[in-house]
Amino acid sequence: MTFAVGMLWIARLACVATAIAALELIVGHRAWSERGVYAWSVLKRDYSSAGARLAGLVLSTPGTWLVLAIQLASALALPWLAQPVWPWLAFASTVAIAVRFRGTFNGGSDAMLLVVLLGLAVARSGAPEIGLGYIAAQLVLSYVLAGIAKLREPRWRDGTALAALVALPSYAVPAALIAWISKVSRVAGYALLAFECGFPIALVDPTACRAMLAIAALFHLGNAIVFGLNRFLWAWLAAFPALLAWVDRLR
């Protein structure tokens, strides 16, 4: 995969990931309206009077609608318009949303989306090696660091963590699925540790890279089905072409 093809696929997948992020907040607008838990009238208390007036241009309810419109429009432009302004706008609007909600609204998926949009913006601004290299490095680190963090936890090392995770009420996993996962949790947990800690194997050659990314895609698809983490699927898929392009270039 060339850098040019990689940038095109990143743009296509980032379009989906960014559009989903915007549409989910649009659908759930009551949460950040003046009657919701994220009302600007409450959040602005963290700012000085002058700061609140300035921030309100972007972070108030009307300002958030404007930011979401920019986020959605720039997302839809990514696959069709190659100018660098579109990923920069998508990146800036996603940052504004993170500021509005005091951090990435959807956790790791928004963090990876920011990585992808920034890398694409840099790549389209004339530095594809740097932009795609940044995305590829962050992708590899996302798996390796997650694996190392799990290794430090006794419940991941003894194979009981996955069963406890799927049983959390917040995920609303069906009882039958919880029972099935509990039976294979030890083996599945060890397999996940091996995959995440061993992800640098993807750097060996293009074949190894494609194999590891195929496993990663199935992993994120499974998380989307079991836990409802649909935005993680698209944010991470959008980063895959960067690693493929770099491994193909190196080998």
N, C-alpha and C positions, 0 to 999 in steps of 0.2 A: 504494500500500500504506500503510495507516494504521499508527501505532505499535502499536496493539493487535494487529493482524494480524501485524505484523513480530515482535512478542514471542512470539506463538504459534508461528510458524514457526521462530524461533530455538530455542525450547524443544524442538520436535520434533526438529530436526536435532542440537541439543546432546545430547539424550537418546541418539541413536545414537552420536555421537562419544564421549561419556563412557562409555557402556556398553561399547563396543569397547575403550577404554583399560583398563577394569577387567577385562574378560574375558580380554584378552591376557595380563595379568599373572597372573591366576588360572590360566590354562592353563600358563603358564611358571613356576609357583611354585617349581620346583626350583632356579631360578637365585638366588632370594632366601631359600631355606631355609637351615638351618644347614650343609647340604652343598654349597651353591652358591657362586658367585663373589661374591654380594652378601650373604653371611652377616652377620647382626647382630653376631656375636661378633668379627668382624673390623672392621666399620665403627664399632663403639662405642669403639674405641681413639682415635678423634679427639675424644672427649668426656672431660671430667673425670669422676671417679667419680660425683659427685652429678649431673652433667649426663647421664651415661649412664643412670643409674637413671630419671631423669625422661623422657628421650627414649625410653627403652625401652618406655614405656607405649604409645607410638604406632609406633615404628620397629622394634621387635623383630619376630620372625616372627609371634607371636600378634597383636601390635598391627597389623602390616601386613594380616593377614587381616581384622581389624575395620575398618580404614580402607577396604579394598577392598569390604567388604560395605556400608559407608555410601556409598561412591562409586557402587556399582551401584544401590542402593536409591534414592538421591537422583536418579540419572540417570533411572530408570524413572518417577519421580514428576513430572519436569519438565513433560511435556505435559498431565498430568491434574490436577495440583494447583497452583493459581496462587499459593499463599503464597510469600513471599520466602525462607522458611527452606530450601526445597529447592535453589535455585541457590546459596545461601550454603554449604550442606553439601557440594554437589558441588564448589564452588570450594575449600573448606577441605580436603577429602579429596584433591583433585588436587594442592594445594600440599604436603600431607603426603607424598604419593608422590614428588614432586619432591625434597623434602628427604631422603627415604629413599635415593634414588639419586643424591644429590649434583648435582642439577640436573634439568631436564626429561628424563624417561626416554626419550622419543621425539623429542627435539629440538624443531623448529619447530612440529610439530603440537600438542604439549602446551602450548607457549607460546601459540599461538592459541586453544586450548581454554580456557586460563585467562582470556584476554581476553574470550572469549564468555561464560563463566560469570560473571565479575565484572560485565560489562556487564548481563547479564540480571538478576543479583541486585540491582544498583542500580536498574534499570528497574522491577522488581517491588516495590522498596522505596519507590516513590513518585516516582521521577525518571526516567521513560522517555526524555525528551529527552537527559539526560546519559548514561544507560546505553547507549542505542543510538548516540548520537553518539560515545561512546568506542570502541565496536566498529567503527563505520564509519570513523573516523579511522585506527585501527590497521590495518584492512583495506587502505585505500588506501596507507598507508605501507609495508605489507608487500611490495607489488608494486614501488612506486617505489624504495624503498631497495635491494631485490634487483636491480633494473635498473641502478641507479647503481653498485652494487658490481661487477656484471658488466662494465660499461663500463670499469672501471679495470683489468681483466685483459686482457692482450694476446691470449690464446687465445680469448676471447669476441669480441674485436674482429676477429680474422682468421678467425673462423668454425670453428675446430678444436676448441673446448672441448666441444661436445655429443658429438662422436664419441668423444673421450677419456673422457667421463663414462659413457657407456653401456657402454664396454668394461671398466670397473672390475670385477674379479672379485667384489667384495662384493655387487653387484647381481644377479649370475647371469642376465644377460640372454641369451636364446638367440642363438646365433651368426648365424642367418639374420636376426634382427631387428637385430643389431649392424651387419651388412653393409648392410641397407637404410637404417638411420638414418645411417650413415656417408656414404651417397651424397647425402643431403639435409641433412646437418648444417649446412652453411654457410647455406643459405636458412632452415632451421628456427631456427638460432641467432640470425640477424638478426631474424627474426619475433618471437622471444621477447623480445629486447631492445626492439623497438618496442612490443610489448604492455605490458611491465612499466614502461618509462619513460613510455609514453603513457597509463597507466591513469587519471590524473586526468581524461581525457576523460569518464569515467563521471559526473563531477559536472556536466556541461553541461546535460543534461536526462534525463528518465526513459527515453527511447528509447535514448540513448547508454549509459545505465547498464545497461539490460537486455542490450544487445549486448555490452558489455565483460564482464559477469558470465557471459554464455553462453560467451564465449571462455575465460574463466577456469575455468569448470566443465569444459570439454573439456580444458583444460591439466592440471587436477588429475586428471581421469579417465585421461588418457594416462600421467601419472606413476604412478598406481596400477597400471595394467596393465603398464607397462614396468619400473618400479623396485620395485613392490610397496609403494608409499607410500599404503596404504589409509587410514591415519588422517589424513593431510594432506587428503584429499578431503573427509571429513566435517567436520573442524574448520573448514576454510575455507568450505564450504557453509553451515555454521551462522552464519557472519558475514554472508553475503550479504543476508539480509532487513533487517539494520540499515541498510545503505547504501541499499537500495531505499526503505525507509521515509523516510529523511532526504531523499533526492533528490526523492521525490514530495511531501514536505512543502514543500521549498524552491521547487519549480516549480509 
